Amino acid sequence: MSSITLRTIHEEHASLAAVLQSLRLMLNQGPGDEPAAFFDVVRAMLFYIDEFPERQHHPKESQLLFPKVAERAPETAAAIAKLEQDHEGGESAVRELQHLLLGWEL
């Protein structure tokens, strides 16, 4: 695996962490006096989490990173299996959050 691939995966983790931190701050702040703007921003963040990690980032990890790690460090098999399981549940978890957000907004 190239250093470019590893750097890309690392940068993608940093981007996702920034979105998650911003989401946490938004939720702690609440809708305030601008509920329409609040819900638009939170919905956009959830859309990003659904589109980017679930559809672009996780496949890179599953197809490029995890097989190389498992090959070089077989003792990581359980951790990799857990990460794969987490990836599989990610899409439904984001859908649930989107559903809950809509319920809160309405």
Secondary structure, 3 states (H helix, E strand, C coil): CCHHHHHHHHHHHHHHHHHHHHHHHHHHHCCCCCHHHHHHHHHHHHHHHHHHHHHHHHHHHHHHHHHHHHHHCHHHHHHHHHHHHHHHHHHHHHHHHHHHHHHHHC
